[in-house]
Amino acid sequence: MKGQKNLEEKLARPLQTLVIYDKDIRSALDGSKKIIIEKDWIDYQLNLAVLCNLTEYQCACINITNIRHCLAEEITEQEYKDRGFNDYQDMIRGMKGYYANFNDKTKVTIVRYDNIKFDGIM
């Protein structure tokens, strides 16, 4: 019953939503990427969340396992490689595709997650 109580406690908290862009949704849903880098410091909590793609209307339930706030220049090699970037400059260029003013001093939130449960179309 401990597992049931744990789940009930998690579900009692407000459900968080993370929105990702359509070219990222497939790798997120198949489990090949389990990390998100977002601009700004966002107050996510270690808990269940919904990962949504508003272009293809797909979503999945995830469990946020780690949250880190830093500047872009402090993103580790492991983090940007796990996200699919080849090197630091590739990450900066790639993030500018989402956020035009992205640079070394941009505040970022790095979210790691697991237990992806895909339910299909919203």
C-alpha positions, -999 to +999 in steps of 0.1 A: +000+000+000+030+023+003+032+027-035-005+036-036+000+062-009+029+077-028+009+079-060-020+095-041+004+122-027+018+129-062-017+132-077-028+156-049-004+182-063-013+204-093-003+187-125+025+204-144+026+208-182+057+210-203+053+220-239+077+209-265+081+216-302+070+191-329+104+180-341+112+170-305+080+150-298+090+117-314+123+114-296+106+123-263+078+098-268+100+069-279+123+075-249+154+083-268+155+118-252+147+123-216+158+159-211+144+193-219+163+226-219+140+256-216+147+294-215+142+311-182+141+297-147+109+278-144+095+266-111+089+230-120+086+204-092+098+168-089+065+151-097+042+138-124+037+161-154+022+161-188+045+165-218+026+181-247+031+190-283+005+215-295+014+211-332+007+174-335-017+173-305+002+145-287+009+142-250+025+118-226+026+114-188+062+118-174+078+117-140+102+147-135+133+133-118+157+163-118+155+200-122+185+224-125+186+261-130+217+277-145+230+300-172+234+286-207+272+287-204+269+263-174+251+236-192+273+205-190+286+186-220+265+156-208+234+177-207+237+192-242+247+158-257+218+140-240+196+167-255+210+158-290+235+186-296+270+177-309+288+204-290+283+237-272+281+259-303+256+235-319+235+238-287+236+276-289+226+276-326+199+250-320+184+269-290+183+301-311+159+282-334+135+283-304+146+315-287+160+341-310+180+360-283+195+328-267+231+333-257+257+323-231+241+344-203+205+331-209+189+316-178+178+281-185+159+253-167+171+218-174+145+191-168+152+153-168+123+129-168+115+092-171+085+068-170+071+080-203+035+069-208+022+078-243-016+081-247-017+093-283-038+121-296-051+148-272 
